[in-house]
Every structure is written in C-alpha cells, then in structure tokens.
Amino acid sequence: MVWHNTKLLARLYYRPLAATSDIIDEASWIYAGVLVIAISFVLNAVVFTHIYSGYEAVARPMSEAEIAQQETVRRNQLAAMRS
C-alpha cells in the first residue's frame, strides 16, 4: 500500500494529470495526511527555522537626531502633498 501510494506520488512529476486522477481514485487519505505532516515538520526544521533565526527583527531605541530627522522628512512630505 505504501509503495503503491509512493509510486502515484512520483508520477506527478512526469504525468501530472493522469497521476492526479489516479491519486483521487486510488490513493489512501491516511498516507496523504501523514506525508503532509512529515513534510511540514521537515520544511519547518530546515527552512523556516533558518530564516527566522537569521532575520529576526531587533527593536532598538532611536536617538534624538533620528527622531528629529524623521519629523523633518514628515513635514517635508506633508508640505509637498499640500502644494
């Protein structure tokens, strides 16, 4: 049963329309559910954990100069919108 479902899944690469029809007719929904859960765990462990640890945003306080510069930019944008 597992081997048959795996063959149906592999057919998606070279005959997607026929494989989709056969999967709907013949495949086991339990096999599909277990496979989706397993792939989700692997994807989370390999890809998403790496992205999250590498690109996590860190909040830092702004200096007085940065606050003043932002206010100046906002005022200039408002003045440009009004004219």
C-alpha positions as CSV (number, residue, x, y, z in Angstrom):
1,M,0.0,0.0,0.0
2,V,2.7,2.5,0.9
3,W,4.7,1.5,-2.2
4,H,1.7,2.0,-4.5
5,N,0.9,5.4,-3.0
6,T,4.6,6.5,-3.3
7,K,4.5,5.4,-7.0
8,L,1.4,7.5,-7.5
9,L,3.1,10.5,-5.9
10,A,6.2,10.1,-8.0
11,R,4.0,10.0,-11.2
12,L,3.1,13.6,-10.5
13,Y,6.4,14.7,-12.0
14,Y,6.1,13.1,-15.4
15,R,2.3,12.7,-15.9
16,P,0.6,15.2,-13.6
17,L,-3.0,15.0,-15.0
18,A,-3.2,11.2,-15.1
19,A,-1.5,10.9,-11.7
20,T,-3.9,13.4,-10.1
21,S,-6.8,11.4,-11.3
22,D,-5.3,8.1,-10.0
23,I,-4.4,9.7,-6.7
24,I,-8.0,10.9,-6.2
25,D,-9.4,7.4,-7.2
26,E,-6.9,5.0,-5.6
27,A,-4.7,6.7,-3.0
28,S,-5.0,6.5,0.7
29,W,-6.1,9.6,2.6
30,I,-4.2,8.5,5.7
31,Y,-1.0,8.2,3.7
32,A,-1.5,11.7,2.3
33,G,-2.2,13.1,5.7
34,V,0.9,11.5,7.3
35,L,3.0,12.7,4.3
36,V,1.8,16.3,4.6
37,I,2.5,16.4,8.3
38,A,6.0,14.9,7.8
39,I,6.8,17.3,5.0
40,S,5.6,20.2,7.1
41,F,7.9,19.3,10.0
42,V,10.9,18.9,7.7
43,L,10.2,22.2,6.0
44,N,9.8,23.9,9.3
45,A,13.0,22.5,10.7
46,V,15.1,23.1,7.6
47,V,13.8,26.3,6.0
48,F,11.7,28.4,8.3
49,T,13.9,28.0,11.4
50,H,16.9,29.1,9.5
51,I,15.0,32.2,8.1
52,Y,13.6,33.1,11.5
53,S,16.9,32.9,13.3
54,G,18.7,34.8,10.6
55,Y,16.3,37.6,10.0
56,E,14.6,38.3,13.4
57,A,14.0,42.0,13.9
58,V,15.5,43.6,16.9
59,A,13.9,46.7,18.3
60,R,16.4,49.5,19.2
61,P,15.7,52.9,20.7
62,M,16.0,55.8,18.3
63,S,18.4,58.7,19.1
64,E,17.2,62.3,19.3
65,A,18.9,63.1,16.0
66,E,17.0,60.2,14.2
67,I,13.7,61.4,15.7
68,A,14.3,65.0,14.5
69,Q,15.3,63.7,11.1
70,Q,12.1,61.7,10.8
71,E,10.0,64.7,11.8
72,T,11.7,66.8,9.2
73,V,11.0,64.3,6.5
74,R,7.3,64.0,7.5
75,R,6.9,67.8,7.5
76,N,8.5,68.0,4.0
77,Q,6.2,65.2,2.7
78,L,3.1,67.0,4.1
79,A,4.2,70.3,2.6
80,A,4.8,68.6,-0.8
81,M,1.3,67.0,-0.7
82,R,-0.3,70.3,0.1
83,S,1.3,72.2,-2.8
